[in-house]
């Protein structure tokens, strides 16, 4: 086994990277609320999972919204990102 004496380089995220991540998170939160309003995650009357399903349904909806936002979503994150970039460049 060899041990490298060179420390690994840790890159700090740029302002643009942080704003992009924040924009995606905001879109995911928006999409989660829209999915909940559409009825996604509600328990079914027949063959439902009971109390456990009720408790964990919100986690499933949140993950689905996160995946939607990360894969392009509805374009809201791009608009938010551009708006935030304008604000940071204007300061």
N, C-alpha and C positions, 0 to 999 in steps of 0.2 A: 504494500500500500504506500503510495506516495502522498506527501502532504505538500501543498503548494505554499510557498512563503509569500506570494503576492496576495494582498487583500483584494477581495472582489469589489468592483466598483458599483456603488449604489447610486442610481440616477434618481435625483429628486424630480417629482412631477412638475411640469411647467404650469404656469397660470392657465394656459389654454387647456391642458390635460385636466386640471382640477375643475375648470368651468364646464368642460364637456361631460365629465362624470356627474357633476351636480345637475346638469340639464337632463341627463338620462334618468337620474334618480327622481327628479321632479315629474318627468313624463311617466315613470313607472307608478308613482303615487297617484297621479291623475288617472291612469289606466286602471289601477286597482279599484278606485272608487267607481269608475264607470262599469267595470265588470261586476262589482257588487250590486250596483243599481240595476244591472241587466238580469240579476238573479243567479249569476254564477256563484257556486259555493253554497247555495241553499240546500238543505237536506231534502231528500225525496221521501214521499210518504211510504212507499213500499220498498222494502229491502234497504232501508237506510242504516247508517252506521251508529245511530243513537247519539248520546252526549259526546262521545269522542269525536265523531265526525263534525259536530257543531263547533267544537273547540279548535280543531285543526283546519277547518275549511278556509279560514282567513289566511293561513300560511300558504296554502295552495294557490289561492287567488293572487296573493302578493308575488309569489314566484312566477306565476304565469304572466303577470303584468311586467315583472322585471325582464323576463325573456322577450316579451313583445317589444319593450322599449329598447333593449340591447340589439335587437335584430332590425331596428329601423322604426318601429312603432308607427305612429300616425303623423310623424314629422314635427311634433311639438318640441322635441328636444333640440332640433336644429334651430328653430325660431328662438327658443329660450337662450341657446348658446350664443347666437348672433347678438341678441339683445344684451346679454351679460358682457360680451366682448366689447361692445360699443361703450358700455358704462365704464369698463376698466381702462379703455383707451382714452376716454374723455377726461379721466382724472389726472 
